[in-house]
Amino acid sequence: MKTITKLALVIAVATSAATGALAQDSATGAFKAAGMDMMKKMDTVPYTGNPDVDFRTHMIPHHEGAIAVAKVALQYAKDAETKRLAQSIIDAQEKEVAGMEAWLKKHGH
C-alpha cells in the first residue's frame, strides 16, 4: 500500500472514531444537563402541606425531566428500540403532565 493511501486510511479511521466519541460526549453532556435541570426544578417547588397538590407539583418537573432525557435519546440513540421507547416515554409523560396541570388548575393551584 502506498504511503499516501495508508495516510488517507488512518485519517478516515481517526475521523470516524473522533466523530463517534464527540457524539457520545455530546449525548452524555445533554443527559447530565437534563438531569441537573430536573433536580433544580424539583428542589425549587414549594411544599403546601397538601399531599394531593405536593404530589403533582413535584411530579411535574420529574416528568418533564424524563421527557428531556427521552428527547436526548431520540437525538443521539442509534438503536430503533431505544428510539421507540424514548418516544413512548415522551408521549405518556406529556399526557400525565397535562393531566396533573389540569387537576391543579381545577383545584385552584
C-alpha positions in Angstrom: 0.0 0.0 0.0 1.4 3.4 -0.9 2.1 5.8 1.9 -0.5 8.3 0.8 -3.2 5.6 0.7 -2.2 4.5 4.2 -2.3 8.0 5.5 -5.7 8.6 4.0 -7.0 5.4 5.6 -5.5 6.4 9.0 -7.1 9.8 8.7 -10.5 8.3 7.8 -10.5 5.9 10.7 -9.3 8.6 13.2 -12.0 11.0 11.9 -14.7 8.3 12.3 -13.6 7.4 15.8 -13.4 11.1 16.8 -16.8 11.8 15.4 -18.3 8.9 17.4 -16.6 10.0 20.6 -17.8 13.5 20.1 -21.4 12.4 19.7 -21.0 10.2 22.8 -19.6 13.2 24.8 -22.4 15.4 23.4 -25.1 12.9 24.5 -23.5 12.5 27.9 -23.4 16.2 28.4 -27.1 16.5 27.3 -28.2 13.7 29.6 -26.3 15.3 32.5 -27.8 18.8 31.8 -31.3 17.3 31.6 -30.9 15.6 34.9 -29.4 18.6 36.6 -32.2 20.8 35.3 -34.8 18.4 36.6 -33.3 18.2 40.1 -33.1 22.0 40.2 -36.7 22.4 39.2 -37.8 19.8 41.7 -35.9 21.5 44.5 -37.5 24.9 43.9 -41.1 23.7 44.1 -42.5 24.8 47.5 -44.4 22.3 49.6 -48.0 23.3 50.5 -48.8 20.7 53.1 -51.5 19.3 50.9 -50.3 15.9 49.7 -52.6 15.9 46.7 -51.1 19.2 45.5 -47.5 18.4 46.6 -47.5 15.1 44.8 -48.5 16.7 41.5 -46.3 19.8 41.8 -43.3 17.7 42.4 -44.1 15.0 39.8 -44.5 17.6 37.0 -40.8 18.6 37.0 -39.9 14.9 37.4 -41.9 14.0 34.3 -40.6 17.0 32.4 -37.1 15.7 33.2 -38.0 12.3 31.9 -39.2 14.0 28.7 -36.0 15.9 28.3 -33.9 12.8 28.8 -36.0 10.9 26.3 -35.5 13.8 23.8 -31.8 13.4 24.2 -32.1 9.7 23.5 -34.1 10.5 20.3 -31.4 12.9 19.2 -28.4 10.6 19.9 -29.5 7.0 20.1 -28.9 4.7 17.1 -31.0 1.7 18.1 -34.6 1.7 16.8 -35.9 0.1 20.0 -34.3 2.8 22.1 -35.9 5.5 20.0 -39.3 3.8 20.2 -39.0 3.6 24.0 -38.0 7.3 24.2 -40.9 8.4 22.1 -43.3 6.2 24.1 -42.0 7.9 27.3 -42.4 11.4 25.8 -46.0 10.6 24.7 -47.0 9.1 28.1 -45.3 11.7 30.3 -46.7 14.6 28.3 -50.2 13.3 28.8 -49.5 12.8 32.5 -48.1 16.3 32.9 -51.2 17.8 31.1 -53.5 15.8 33.4 -51.7 16.9 36.6 -51.7 20.5 35.4 -55.4 20.3 34.6 -56.1 18.9 38.1 -54.1 21.6 39.8 -56.0 24.3 37.8 -59.3 22.7 38.6 -58.5 22.8 42.2 -57.2 26.4 42.2 -53.5 25.8 42.1 
